[in-house]
Amino acid sequence: MIGLFDRMARPLLRVLDPETAHRLTVKALHHAPLPGAPVDDPHLAVRAFGLNFPNPIGIAAGFDKNGEVPDALLRLGFGFVEVGTVTLRPQAGNPRPRLFRLDADEAVINRLGFNSEGADAVLRRLAARVGDGGIVGVNIGANRDSTDRVADYVKLIETFAPVASYFTVNVSSPNTPQLRELQKLDVLDDLLARVVETRDRVSRDAGPVPVLLKIAPDVSLAQLDDMVGAARRRRVDGMIVANTTTARSPELRERIKAIETGGLSGRPLFALSTRVLAETYVRAEDAFPLIGCGGINSGAAAIAKIKAGASLLQLYSGLVFRGVGLVAQIKADILASLRLSPVDDLADLVGSDAAAMTAAPWPE
């Protein structure tokens, strides 16, 4: 039934403005009488950050920005959901249009700019579902007009610790002015120190909540050394690699739309984000697990991310072009790959190709 609805609805949604189509999709999920979450094959289970994931496929931040439909998404078969990015105070984001589909490239450009209903609204929704189960992380970011952005992250940790399965510290969106400056070593080191200290302090009442760092793919290897070093030194629980890119490959076919300002996601991001993932994996040296994000639109792409170093995966743009059936397809392809592999455990595939990937030429 879900697959049939998806096949019928997607052509209709594609004729609408992308942001309008997204809003209608969220509303439909909110009201749809979905069945319970499917029972996953035990071979898909992953333990990471102290959490037990029924399968490795999550939906990335950006789809459910305000925590409206996490349970509906879990019922679609995702192993975990990341809501947000949530800002402390409500903000409208950038002017519309700010979301663009590049159909020929299976890509999306967004310059949403952390449009958020704010922490209070999202907290009410997540508090109402406490006890419902499932892993629901909260992606947090600073308000664009904040005079102390680090303080925003600290306050968001304090606010959401009782209801978040994990936190993602987003310092990598290209659509909030100077946000990526927080990736610089001195600033990032201070930010992570304060975030982890806050998490440890509130965990006495809220319980332990993992803290992850989400980075951009547009980094030099020296910058990556600094970021992974800071993450290890401050004992974060994991990293997400990677956010959208500001780069534009000359091979993009949608040349007119490609000049739009914003972060590019989808298929063209796959090679770059996967290489940065492998580079991150070899630098992390098993200090913490990684989530691979960027350009996953097939089972083969998902398996490549795992072999590059991802214990878990996140999708978003791939769903726009392939539909929700992509989740079940990836699960089936991972299981098939395991059956053909000499290993029985998904964890044994993680990072198996990372060293070879880092020795290859840098992707164009």
C-alpha positions as CSV (number, residue, x, y, z in Angstrom):
1,M,0.0,0.0,0.0
2,I,2.8,2.4,0.9
3,G,4.7,1.6,-2.3
4,L,1.5,2.1,-4.4
5,F,0.8,5.5,-2.8
6,D,4.4,6.5,-3.3
7,R,4.4,5.6,-7.0
8,M,1.1,7.6,-7.5
9,A,2.0,10.6,-5.4
10,R,5.6,11.2,-6.6
11,P,4.7,12.3,-10.1
12,L,2.2,14.8,-8.7
13,L,4.6,16.2,-6.2
14,R,7.3,16.6,-8.8
15,V,5.2,19.2,-10.7
16,L,4.9,21.4,-7.5
17,D,7.5,23.8,-6.1
18,P,9.9,21.6,-4.2
19,E,9.3,23.2,-0.8
20,T,5.5,23.0,-1.3
21,A,5.8,19.4,-2.3
22,H,7.9,18.7,0.8
23,R,5.4,20.4,3.1
24,L,2.5,18.3,1.6
25,T,4.6,15.1,2.1
26,V,5.1,15.9,5.8
27,K,1.4,16.6,6.2
28,A,0.5,13.4,4.5
29,L,2.8,11.4,6.8
30,H,1.3,13.1,9.8
31,H,-2.2,11.9,8.9
32,A,-1.5,8.6,7.0
33,P,-2.7,5.4,8.7
34,L,0.6,3.6,8.4
35,P,1.2,0.1,9.6
36,G,3.7,-0.7,12.4
37,A,7.4,-0.6,11.6
38,P,8.6,-3.7,9.8
39,V,10.6,-6.3,11.7
40,D,14.1,-6.2,10.4
41,D,16.4,-9.2,9.8
42,P,18.7,-9.5,12.8
43,H,21.8,-9.3,10.5
44,L,20.9,-5.6,9.8
45,A,21.1,-4.7,13.5
46,V,23.9,-2.2,14.5
47,R,25.1,-1.2,17.9
48,A,26.8,2.2,17.9
49,F,27.1,5.1,20.3
50,G,25.7,2.8,23.0
51,L,22.4,2.5,21.1
52,N,20.8,-0.5,19.4
53,F,19.7,0.3,15.8
54,P,17.3,-2.3,14.2
55,N,18.9,-1.4,10.8
56,P,21.6,1.0,9.6
57,I,19.4,3.3,7.5
58,G,18.4,6.6,8.9
59,I,16.7,9.7,7.5
60,A,19.0,12.7,7.6
61,A,18.2,16.0,9.2
62,G,16.3,18.4,6.9
63,F,13.3,16.2,6.2
64,D,11.6,16.5,9.5
65,K,12.9,19.8,10.7
66,N,10.4,20.4,13.4
67,G,9.9,16.9,14.8
68,E,6.4,16.5,13.3
69,V,6.6,12.9,12.0
70,P,9.4,10.9,13.5
71,D,7.2,7.9,14.3
72,A,5.7,7.9,10.8
73,L,9.2,7.7,9.4
74,L,10.1,4.9,11.7
75,R,7.1,3.0,10.5
76,L,8.3,3.4,6.9
77,G,11.3,1.2,7.9
78,F,14.0,3.6,8.9
79,G,16.3,2.4,11.6
80,F,16.5,5.9,13.1
81,V,15.4,9.4,12.5
82,E,17.2,12.7,12.9
83,V,15.0,15.7,13.3
84,G,16.1,19.3,12.8
85,T,18.2,21.3,12.3
86,V,16.6,22.9,15.4
87,T,17.5,26.4,16.5
88,L,17.1,27.8,19.9
89,R,14.7,30.6,18.8
90,P,12.3,30.4,15.9
91,Q,13.6,31.8,12.6
92,A,12.2,32.0,9.1
93,G,15.4,31.1,7.2
94,N,16.2,32.5,3.8
95,P,13.7,33.9,1.4
96,R,11.9,31.6,-1.1
97,P,12.6,30.1,-3.5
98,R,15.3,28.3,-1.6
99,L,15.0,24.7,-2.7
100,F,15.7,23.4,-6.2
101,R,15.5,20.0,-7.8
102,L,18.1,19.1,-10.5
103,D,16.1,16.3,-12.0
104,A,18.6,15.2,-14.7
105,D,21.3,15.0,-12.0
106,E,19.2,13.4,-9.2
107,A,20.4,16.3,-7.0
108,V,18.9,19.0,-4.8
109,I,20.3,22.5,-4.0
110,N,19.0,24.1,-0.8
111,R,19.6,27.4,0.9
112,L,16.9,27.0,3.5
113,G,19.1,28.7,6.2
114,F,18.0,26.8,9.3
115,N,14.3,27.6,9.0
116,S,13.0,26.3,12.4
117,E,10.0,26.7,14.6
118,G,12.4,26.8,17.5
119,A,13.3,24.7,20.5
120,D,10.1,25.1,22.4
121,A,7.8,23.8,19.6
122,V,10.1,20.8,18.8
123,L,10.5,20.0,22.5
124,R,6.7,19.8,23.0
125,R,6.4,17.3,20.1
126,L,9.3,15.1,21.2
127,A,8.2,15.1,24.8
128,A,4.7,13.9,23.7
129,R,6.2,10.8,22.2
130,V,8.5,9.8,25.1
131,G,8.0,6.1,25.7
132,D,7.0,5.4,22.1
133,G,10.4,3.8,21.3
134,G,12.7,4.2,18.3
135,I,15.9,6.1,18.0
136,V,15.2,9.8,17.3
137,G,18.2,12.1,17.3
138,V,18.1,15.9,17.4
139,N,20.3,18.0,15.0
140,I,21.1,21.4,16.6
141,G,22.3,24.7,15.2
142,A,22.8,28.3,16.1
143,N,20.5,31.1,15.2
144,R,21.9,33.3,12.5
145,D,21.7,36.4,14.6
146,S,23.0,34.9,17.8
147,T,25.7,36.9,19.5
148,D,27.1,33.7,21.2
149,R,26.7,30.7,18.9
150,V,28.4,28.3,21.3
151,A,26.0,29.3,24.0
152,D,23.1,28.3,21.6
153,Y,24.5,24.8,21.3
154,V,24.9,24.5,25.1
155,K,21.4,25.6,25.7
156,L,20.0,23.2,23.1
157,I,21.8,20.3,24.7
158,E,20.3,21.3,28.1
159,T,16.8,21.6,26.5
160,F,16.7,18.4,24.6
161,A,18.7,16.0,26.7
162,P,15.6,14.4,28.3
163,V,14.0,13.5,24.9
164,A,16.9,13.0,22.4
165,S,18.4,9.6,21.6
166,Y,21.5,11.5,20.4
167,F,22.6,15.0,19.4
168,T,24.2,16.1,16.2
169,V,26.2,19.3,16.4
170,N,25.7,20.9,13.0
171,V,28.5,23.3,12.2
172,S,28.6,22.4,8.5
173,S,25.6,23.9,6.8
174,P,26.7,26.4,4.1
175,N,23.5,28.4,4.4
176,T,24.0,30.3,7.7
177,P,26.6,33.0,7.3
178,Q,29.9,32.1,9.0
179,L,28.6,28.9,10.5
180,R,31.4,26.8,8.9
181,E,33.8,29.1,10.7
182,L,32.9,26.9,13.7
183,Q,34.8,24.1,12.0
184,K,38.1,25.9,12.5
185,L,40.3,24.2,15.1
186,D,40.4,26.6,18.0
187,V,36.7,27.4,17.8
188,L,35.6,23.8,17.2
189,D,37.7,22.6,20.1
190,D,36.1,25.0,22.5
191,L,32.6,24.3,21.1
192,L,33.0,20.5,21.5
193,A,34.5,20.9,25.0
194,R,31.5,22.9,26.2
195,V,29.0,20.7,24.5
196,V,30.4,17.5,25.9
197,E,30.8,19.1,29.3
198,T,27.1,20.2,29.2
199,R,26.0,16.7,28.1
200,D,27.9,15.1,30.9
201,R,26.4,17.5,33.4
202,V,22.8,17.0,32.4
203,S,23.3,13.3,32.0
204,R,23.1,12.9,35.7
205,D,19.4,13.5,35.4
206,A,18.6,12.8,31.7
207,G,20.9,9.8,31.3
208,P,23.7,9.5,28.8
209,V,23.1,11.0,25.3
210,P,25.6,10.6,22.6
211,V,27.0,13.7,20.9
212,L,27.9,13.5,17.2
213,L,29.7,16.1,15.0
214,K,28.5,16.7,11.4
215,I,31.1,18.0,9.1
216,A,31.2,19.5,5.5
217,P,32.7,17.6,2.6
218,D,34.4,20.8,1.5
219,V,37.6,20.5,3.6
220,S,41.2,20.0,3.0
221,L,43.0,17.0,4.5
222,A,44.8,19.3,6.9
223,Q,41.4,20.7,8.1
224,L,40.1,17.2,8.4
225,D,43.1,16.3,10.6
226,D,42.2,19.1,12.9
227,M,38.5,18.3,13.1
228,V,39.0,14.6,13.7
229,G,41.7,15.4,16.2
230,A,39.4,17.8,18.1
231,A,36.6,15.2,18.0
232,R,38.9,12.5,19.5
233,R,40.4,14.8,22.0
234,R,37.0,16.0,23.3
235,R,35.6,12.4,23.2
236,V,32.6,13.0,21.0
237,D,30.7,9.8,20.4
238,G,30.8,9.9,16.6
239,M,30.8,11.9,13.4
240,I,28.5,12.3,10.4
241,V,30.2,12.6,7.0
242,A,29.1,14.7,5.3
243,N,26.8,17.7,4.8
244,T,26.0,19.3,1.5
245,T,28.7,20.8,-0.8
246,T,29.1,24.3,-2.2
247,A,31.1,22.8,-5.1
248,R,29.6,22.4,-8.6
249,S,30.9,19.7,-10.8
250,P,31.3,20.7,-14.5
251,E,29.5,17.4,-15.2
252,L,26.2,18.6,-13.8
253,R,23.6,18.5,-16.6
254,E,21.1,21.0,-15.1
255,R,23.5,24.0,-15.8
256,I,20.9,26.8,-15.2
257,K,19.8,25.5,-11.8
258,A,23.3,24.5,-10.8
259,I,24.3,28.2,-10.5
260,E,21.8,28.6,-7.6
261,T,23.5,29.4,-4.3
262,G,23.3,26.8,-1.6
263,G,24.3,23.3,-0.6
264,L,24.2,20.5,-3.2
265,S,23.1,17.1,-2.2
266,G,22.1,13.9,-4.0
267,R,23.9,11.7,-6.5
268,P,26.7,14.2,-7.5
269,L,27.8,14.4,-3.9
270,F,28.4,10.7,-3.6
271,A,32.0,10.5,-4.7
272,L,33.3,13.4,-2.7
273,S,31.4,12.6,0.5
274,T,32.5,8.9,0.3
275,R,36.1,9.9,-0.1
276,V,35.9,12.3,2.9
277,L,34.2,9.5,4.8
278,A,37.1,7.1,4.1
279,E,39.6,9.7,5.1
280,T,37.8,10.3,8.3
281,Y,37.6,6.6,9.1
282,V,41.4,6.1,8.8
283,R,42.0,9.2,11.0
284,A,39.4,8.1,13.6
285,E,41.2,4.8,14.1
286,D,38.0,3.2,15.6
287,A,37.8,5.9,18.3
288,F,34.1,6.3,17.4
289,P,31.6,5.1,14.8
290,L,30.7,7.2,11.7
291,I,27.5,7.9,9.9
292,G,27.8,8.1,6.1
293,C,25.6,10.6,4.3
294,G,25.6,12.0,0.8
295,G,24.4,10.6,-2.5
296,I,23.0,7.3,-1.3
297,N,20.5,6.3,-3.9
298,S,20.9,2.5,-4.2
299,G,22.0,-0.6,-2.4
300,A,25.4,-0.4,-4.1
301,A,25.9,3.1,-2.9
302,A,24.9,2.2,0.6
303,I,27.4,-0.8,0.6
304,A,30.1,1.5,-0.7
305,K,29.6,3.9,2.2
306,I,29.8,1.0,4.7
307,K,33.0,-0.2,3.2
308,A,34.3,3.3,3.3
309,G,33.8,3.4,7.0
310,A,30.2,4.0,7.8
311,S,28.5,2.0,10.6
312,L,25.2,3.8,9.9
313,L,23.8,5.6,6.9
314,Q,21.5,8.6,6.3
315,L,19.4,9.3,3.2
316,Y,17.3,12.2,2.1
317,S,17.7,13.4,-1.5
318,G,17.7,9.8,-2.8
319,L,14.1,9.5,-1.5
320,V,13.0,12.5,-3.7
321,F,14.0,10.6,-6.9
322,R,13.7,7.0,-5.9
323,G,10.8,7.0,-3.4
324,V,10.4,5.4,0.0
325,G,10.9,2.0,-1.6
326,L,14.6,2.8,-1.6
327,V,14.7,1.9,2.1
328,A,13.6,-1.7,1.6
329,Q,15.7,-2.0,-1.5
330,I,18.9,-1.0,0.4
331,K,18.1,-3.4,3.2
332,A,17.6,-6.3,0.7
333,D,20.9,-5.4,-1.1
334,I,22.9,-5.2,2.1
335,L,21.6,-8.7,3.2
336,A,22.4,-10.1,-0.3
337,S,25.9,-8.6,0.0
338,L,26.4,-10.3,3.3
339,R,25.2,-13.6,2.0
340,L,27.8,-13.4,-0.8
341,S,30.5,-12.2,1.6
342,P,32.9,-14.3,3.6
343,V,31.8,-12.3,6.7
344,D,28.5,-12.8,8.6
345,D,28.4,-9.6,10.5
346,L,27.7,-6.2,9.0
347,A,30.3,-4.6,11.3
348,D,33.0,-6.7,9.5
349,L,32.3,-4.8,6.3
350,V,32.8,-1.4,7.9
351,G,35.9,0.3,6.6
352,S,37.1,-2.7,4.6
353,D,37.8,-0.5,1.5
354,A,38.8,2.7,3.4
355,A,42.5,2.3,3.0
356,A,42.3,1.6,-0.7
357,M,39.9,4.5,-1.2
358,T,42.3,7.0,0.4
359,A,45.1,5.8,-2.0
360,A,43.0,6.6,-5.1
361,P,43.1,9.9,-7.0
362,W,40.9,12.6,-5.4
363,P,37.4,12.6,-7.0
364,E,36.7,15.3,-9.5
